[in-house]
């Protein structure tokens, strides 16, 4: 199993490759059988949540909990000048590029 992570000041780039990977998270087990390559970039991103029970997030290039992948997977994701804003009560604002699985 080989995992490489490179974080660049404003932009994040992720590259991962594995023959078999399994991660356990609160949302369930994530299983990957095969090669997985993720290239993701975010620039000038902002996520703001104001108020009670609000969530705001920007995600680029992710495999979420409870996902099962069999075979080779390649994700190329790019976000530029993205913004997610949740205001009020119990609101959710999300920008997701190149995301597999989950809510």
DOPAKE-110988 format. One record per residue (C-alpha): residue in one letter; x, y, z. Coordinates in nm, 3 decimals. Layout:
residues N
  residu       px       py       pz
       a        X        Y        Z
...
This chain:
residues 103
  residu       px       py       pz
       x    0.000    0.000    0.000
       x    0.139    0.335   -0.098
       x   -0.009    0.667    0.000
       x    0.144    0.999   -0.090
       x    0.015    1.337    0.021
       x    0.143    1.670   -0.095
       x    0.006    1.989    0.052
       x    0.082    2.312   -0.128
       x    0.022    2.651    0.044
       x   -0.308    2.755   -0.115
       x   -0.377    2.444   -0.322
       x   -0.395    2.085   -0.202
       x   -0.298    1.796   -0.424
       x   -0.362    1.436   -0.320
       x   -0.225    1.129   -0.496
       x   -0.296    0.782   -0.364
       x   -0.231    0.435   -0.500
       x   -0.307    0.105   -0.333
       x   -0.364   -0.260   -0.406
       x   -0.606   -0.293   -0.114
       x   -0.706   -0.032    0.139
       x   -0.966   -0.042    0.411
       x   -1.055    0.237    0.653
       x   -1.309    0.232    0.935
       x   -1.487    0.558    1.009
       x   -1.801    0.650    1.198
       x   -2.002    0.635    0.872
       x   -1.898    0.277    0.792
       x   -1.614    0.082    0.635
       x   -1.449    0.205    0.317
       x   -1.299   -0.070    0.101
       x   -1.085   -0.017   -0.206
       x   -0.970   -0.316   -0.412
       x   -0.755   -0.206   -0.703
       x   -0.551    0.099   -0.788
       x   -0.683    0.437   -0.685
       x   -0.540    0.766   -0.805
       x   -0.677    1.095   -0.676
       x   -0.556    1.431   -0.801
       x   -0.739    1.719   -0.639
       x   -0.677    2.091   -0.630
       x   -0.852    2.373   -0.447
       x   -0.767    2.740   -0.479
       x   -0.905    3.038   -0.287
       x   -1.170    2.825   -0.114
       x   -1.390    2.953    0.169
       x   -1.639    2.769    0.387
       x   -1.845    2.969    0.640
       x   -2.116    2.843    0.874
       x   -2.296    3.104    1.085
       x   -2.575    3.011    1.324
       x   -2.694    2.708    1.515
       x   -2.633    2.360    1.370
       x   -2.492    2.484    1.038
       x   -2.224    2.312    0.828
       x   -2.022    2.456    0.540
       x   -1.744    2.268    0.362
       x   -1.549    2.242    0.039
       x   -1.422    1.898   -0.064
       x   -1.212    1.803   -0.365
       x   -1.103    1.447   -0.438
       x   -1.234    1.221   -0.161
       x   -1.369    0.873   -0.102
       x   -1.619    0.892    0.181
       x   -1.706    0.642    0.453
       x   -1.919    0.344    0.362
       x   -1.792    0.325    0.003
       x   -1.679    0.005   -0.167
       x   -1.470    0.025   -0.484
       x   -1.361   -0.277   -0.686
       x   -1.127   -0.212   -0.976
       x   -0.915    0.080   -1.080
       x   -1.037    0.432   -1.004
       x   -0.900    0.763   -1.121
       x   -1.036    1.096   -0.993
       x   -0.926    1.433   -1.130
       x   -1.094    1.718   -0.943
       x   -1.039    2.091   -0.947
       x   -1.214    2.376   -0.769
       x   -1.128    2.740   -0.817
       x   -1.264    3.036   -0.620
       x   -1.524    2.814   -0.449
       x   -1.739    2.933   -0.158
       x   -1.983    2.749    0.067
       x   -2.191    2.958    0.309
       x   -2.457    2.829    0.551
       x   -2.652    3.091    0.748
       x   -2.950    3.052    0.979
       x   -3.035    2.735    1.167
       x   -2.961    2.371    1.071
       x   -2.845    2.451    0.717
       x   -2.576    2.283    0.510
       x   -2.371    2.429    0.224
       x   -2.127    2.200    0.042
       x   -1.911    2.220   -0.270
       x   -1.785    1.876   -0.370
       x   -1.571    1.800   -0.676
       x   -1.447    1.449   -0.744
       x   -1.614    1.290   -0.440
       x   -1.729    0.926   -0.432
       x   -1.991    0.808   -0.181
       x   -2.143    0.943    0.139
       x   -2.362    1.239    0.222
